[in-house]
Amino acid sequence: MSLPRSDVLVVGATGGVGRELCARYAADGIRVHAVGRDPRRLDALAAATGALTYRVDLTDADAAGVLASELRDFGIPLAIAAIGGWYVAEPGLALPMSRWQRTIDSNLTAHFIAARTFAPVLRGPRPVYLALNGIASHYPCEGSLAISVAGVGQRMMLDVLAAEGRAEALTFAELVIDTPVVLPGEDDDDDQPTHTIAQVHEAIEALRSRGPEAGLVLRAHLG
Ligand SMILES: NC(=O)c1ccc[n+]([C@@H]2O[C@H](COP(=O)([O-])OP(=O)(O)OC[C@H]3O[C@@H](n4cnc5c(N)ncnc54)[C@H](OP(=O)(O)O)[C@@H]3O)[C@@H](O)[C@H]2O)c1
């Protein structure tokens, strides 16, 4: 049996983008550590890709901390946070508090807990913690108030973490995908630009190979 070339940690691995990134890296012979919340989807992912799966709700910092100690010895050089989703709902002033809270939990708090838990376990000469973000983080998308607020918060969180870590080897990166991602089996949308998982994967690897800029987030847009 050949040894895996390397490791990647995918957080939000049971979502549309996370799942396909796991499949992509696994197909390249890379050992995939897949973190998700939904046990059924984690089992399906393990069966389809051979990924090592870990179940945790990322609003629970203590549970995430336990997982971090499991992962530390693997020497993982890259983490990809593909957490939180997208919806278009009511206008901001009509947004129910329950939906606001759920969105902030999944799209911002979960990103913070993922960063504080998994960034410190990364290893190697130039470890990279990369988070995905979307257009709502910099463009006012109507019906997506809470997602927009969470997206801006995520961006600033990474900026602060990068500034605070300017003397460290760890690089923070953010890939902002400004279009829908068309997943395998889905129809492309003729009315608007889209990207494929292959393009997302390529953009992640391009960002990762860019030279580090001390104290700054490596950031790119797929527009
Ligand atoms: N899909 C697109 O077209 C698109 C376009 C632009 C940008 N993006 C970016 O890509 C990323 C992923 O999007 P997606 O479409 O793949 O989203 P998704 O299908 O909704 O998946 C979201 C993932 O986040 C996980 N998650 C949410 N809250 C969690 C929590 N509290 N604890 C643990 N896991 C939690 C979900 O786990 P469960 O399975 O357990 O719910 C799932 O794995 C986002 O950052 C988004 O901004 C996506």
The ligand as a Tripos MOL2 file, in Angstrom:
@<TRIPOS>MOLECULE
LIG
   48    52     1     0     0
SMALL
NO_CHARGES

@<TRIPOS>ATOM
      1 N1        -22.3840   26.3210   -2.7600 N.am      1 LIG1
      2 C1        -22.1260   27.4370   -3.4230 C.2       1 LIG1
      3 O1        -22.6380   27.6730   -4.5210 O.2       1 LIG1
      4 C2        -21.1780   28.4450   -2.8220 C.ar      1 LIG1
      5 C3        -20.9530   29.6350   -3.5200 C.ar      1 LIG1
      6 C4        -20.0960   30.5700   -2.9920 C.ar      1 LIG1
      7 C5        -19.4490   30.3090   -1.7750 C.ar      1 LIG1
      8 N2        -19.6730   29.1450   -1.1260 N.ar      1 LIG1
      9 C6        -18.9900   28.9390    0.1680 C.3       1 LIG1
     10 O2        -18.6820   27.5730    0.3520 O.3       1 LIG1
     11 C7        -18.8440   27.2270    1.7270 C.3       1 LIG1
     12 C8        -19.7080   25.9820    1.8480 C.3       1 LIG1
     13 O3        -20.9310   26.2050    1.1860 O.3       1 LIG1
     14 P1        -21.9080   24.9930    0.8590 P.3       1 LIG1
     15 O4        -22.7990   25.4590   -0.2160 O.co2     1 LIG1
     16 O5        -21.1150   23.7490    0.6880 O.co2     1 LIG1
     17 O6        -22.7570   24.9270    2.2100 O.3       1 LIG1
     18 P2        -23.6560   23.7080    2.7340 P.3       1 LIG1
     19 O7        -23.9200   22.7200    1.6810 O.co2     1 LIG1
     20 O8        -24.8080   24.3260    3.4490 O.co2     1 LIG1
     21 O9        -22.6960   23.0170    3.8040 O.3       1 LIG1
     22 C9        -22.3810   23.6810    4.9860 C.3       1 LIG1
     23 C10       -21.4840   22.8170    5.8310 C.3       1 LIG1
     24 O10       -21.2710   23.4940    7.0860 O.3       1 LIG1
     25 C11       -21.5520   22.5670    8.1280 C.3       1 LIG1
     26 N3        -22.0070   23.2460    9.3230 N.ar      1 LIG1
     27 C12       -22.8910   24.2530    9.4200 C.ar      1 LIG1
     28 N4        -23.0450   24.5810   10.7140 N.ar      1 LIG1
     29 C13       -22.2590   23.7330   11.4190 C.ar      1 LIG1
     30 C14       -21.9850   23.5450   12.7940 C.ar      1 LIG1
     31 N5        -22.5620   24.2890   13.7440 N.pl3     1 LIG1
     32 N6        -21.1200   22.5780   13.1580 N.ar      1 LIG1
     33 C15       -20.5230   21.8100   12.2380 C.ar      1 LIG1
     34 N7        -20.7280   21.9400   10.9220 N.ar      1 LIG1
     35 C16       -21.5930   22.8870   10.5350 C.ar      1 LIG1
     36 C17       -22.6480   21.6590    7.5700 C.3       1 LIG1
     37 O11       -22.7360   20.4860    8.3240 O.3       1 LIG1
     38 P3        -24.0630   19.5650    8.3120 P.3       1 LIG1
     39 O12       -23.9820   18.7470    7.0640 O.co2     1 LIG1
     40 O13       -23.9800   18.7440    9.5220 O.co2     1 LIG1
     41 O14       -25.2420   20.5080    8.3210 O.co2     1 LIG1
     42 C18       -22.0960   21.4490    6.1660 C.3       1 LIG1
     43 O15       -21.0570   20.4980    6.1990 O.3       1 LIG1
     44 C19       -19.4130   28.4460    2.4450 C.3       1 LIG1
     45 O16       -18.3500   29.0980    3.0990 O.3       1 LIG1
     46 C20       -19.9280   29.3280    1.3130 C.3       1 LIG1
     47 O17       -19.7740   30.6990    1.6070 O.3       1 LIG1
     48 C21       -20.5250   28.2010   -1.6130 C.ar      1 LIG1
@<TRIPOS>BOND
     1     1     2 1
     2     2     3 2
     3     2     4 1
     4     4     5 ar
     5     4    48 ar
     6     5     6 ar
     7     6     7 ar
     8     7     8 ar
     9     8     9 1
    10     8    48 ar
    11     9    10 1
    12     9    46 1
    13    10    11 1
    14    11    12 1
    15    11    44 1
    16    12    13 1
    17    13    14 1
    18    14    15 2
    19    14    16 1
    20    14    17 1
    21    17    18 1
    22    18    19 2
    23    18    20 1
    24    18    21 1
    25    21    22 1
    26    22    23 1
    27    23    24 1
    28    23    42 1
    29    24    25 1
    30    25    26 1
    31    25    36 1
    32    26    27 ar
    33    26    35 ar
    34    27    28 ar
    35    28    29 ar
    36    29    30 ar
    37    29    35 ar
    38    30    31 1
    39    30    32 ar
    40    32    33 ar
    41    33    34 ar
    42    34    35 ar
    43    36    37 1
    44    36    42 1
    45    37    38 1
    46    38    39 2
    47    38    40 1
    48    38    41 1
    49    42    43 1
    50    44    45 1
    51    44    46 1
    52    46    47 1
@<TRIPOS>SUBSTRUCTURE
     1 LIG1         1 GROUP 0 **** ****
